[in-house]
Amino acid sequence: LRFSWASGGGLVQAGGSLRLSCAASGFTCDDMGIGWFRQAPGKEREGVSWFSCDDERPWYTDSVKGRFTISVDNAKNMVYLQMNSLKNEDTAVYYCAAAVAGDYDLFDSDDMDYWGRGTQVTVSS
């Protein structure tokens, strides 16, 4: 698997929306999980949203529940993160990541096998 590019970041006002996209060549949802992490300045990288392919279930960290939606297009090898009602605290560099199914703890960045390039999201007041 290789994450070839990520896009969709940018500057948006609080309350606005962005859609992040990440291209994952060689990704097969059958035996992997895939999702998004973020890292704000001075903070550790944290898990934001995850899609576990084995049970086809999305996961969200509490701070984004009800605002963010993850989706996976297996045919196009793409993973998306729709972000609505953005807040200042969502400002961070967002990374797509993937891991072999059954071989990771949810939202544990140390367990990720693959990382994409980051895309900057900046939310202004």
C-alpha positions in Angstrom: 0.0 0.0 0.0 1.1 3.5 -0.7 -0.6 6.8 0.0 0.2 8.8 -3.1 -1.4 12.1 -2.2 -3.7 13.9 0.2 -5.8 17.0 -0.5 -8.6 19.1 0.7 -7.0 21.0 3.5 -7.1 24.7 3.7 -8.2 27.8 5.6 -11.8 27.9 6.6 -13.9 30.0 9.0 -15.3 28.4 12.1 -18.5 26.6 11.3 -17.4 25.9 7.8 -16.7 22.6 6.1 -13.8 20.8 4.3 -13.5 17.4 2.7 -10.2 15.7 2.9 -9.2 13.0 0.4 -6.4 10.5 0.4 -5.4 8.2 -2.4 -4.2 4.7 -1.2 -2.9 2.7 -4.1 -2.8 -1.0 -3.3 -5.3 -0.7 -0.5 -7.8 -3.5 -0.1 -10.4 -3.1 2.5 -10.7 -6.8 3.1 -7.8 -7.0 5.4 -7.0 -3.5 6.7 -8.2 -0.6 8.6 -7.8 3.0 7.3 -8.4 6.4 8.7 -7.3 9.8 9.8 -5.0 11.3 12.4 -4.1 14.9 13.2 -1.4 16.8 14.9 -1.7 20.3 16.2 1.3 22.4 17.0 2.9 21.3 20.2 0.6 18.4 20.6 0.9 14.7 20.0 -0.6 13.0 17.0 -4.2 11.9 17.8 -6.6 9.6 16.0 -9.6 11.4 14.5 -11.6 8.8 12.6 -11.2 5.2 11.5 -12.9 2.7 9.3 -12.4 -0.9 10.3 -13.0 -3.0 7.2 -13.5 -6.3 8.9 -16.7 -5.1 10.5 -17.4 -2.1 8.2 -17.7 0.2 11.2 -16.6 3.8 11.4 -15.0 5.2 14.6 -14.7 8.8 15.8 -12.9 10.4 18.6 -15.4 12.1 20.9 -14.5 15.6 19.9 -15.6 15.1 16.3 -18.6 12.9 16.7 -21.6 14.3 14.8 -19.4 16.6 12.8 -17.0 14.4 10.8 -17.8 11.5 8.5 -15.3 9.0 7.2 -15.9 7.1 4.0 -14.0 4.6 1.9 -14.3 4.1 -1.9 -12.7 0.7 -2.4 -13.0 0.8 -6.1 -11.1 4.1 -6.3 -8.7 3.3 -3.4 -9.8 6.5 -1.7 -10.5 7.5 1.8 -12.4 10.7 2.6 -13.1 12.8 5.7 -16.0 15.1 5.5 -15.6 17.7 8.2 -18.5 20.0 9.1 -19.1 22.6 11.8 -15.3 23.1 12.0 -13.9 24.6 15.2 -10.7 26.4 16.0 -9.5 23.3 17.9 -9.7 21.3 14.7 -6.7 23.2 13.4 -4.0 20.7 12.7 -2.1 18.8 10.0 -4.3 15.8 9.1 -2.7 12.5 8.0 -4.3 9.4 6.5 -3.1 6.1 7.9 -3.7 2.4 7.4 -2.9 -0.8 9.4 -3.3 -4.5 9.0 -6.6 -5.7 10.4 -6.3 -7.2 13.8 -2.8 -5.8 14.3 -3.6 -2.4 15.9 -5.2 -0.7 18.7 -7.8 1.9 17.7 -6.2 5.4 17.3 -2.8 4.2 18.4 -0.4 6.0 16.0 2.4 3.6 16.9 0.4 0.7 15.4 0.0 2.3 12.0 1.7 0.5 9.2 1.3 3.2 6.5 1.2 7.0 6.6 0.1 9.5 4.0 1.4 13.0 3.6 -0.2 15.6 5.8 -2.6 18.2 4.7 -3.0 21.4 6.7 -6.4 22.4 8.1 -6.7 25.9 9.6 -9.9 27.1 11.2 -10.2 30.7 11.9 -12.6 32.5 14.2 
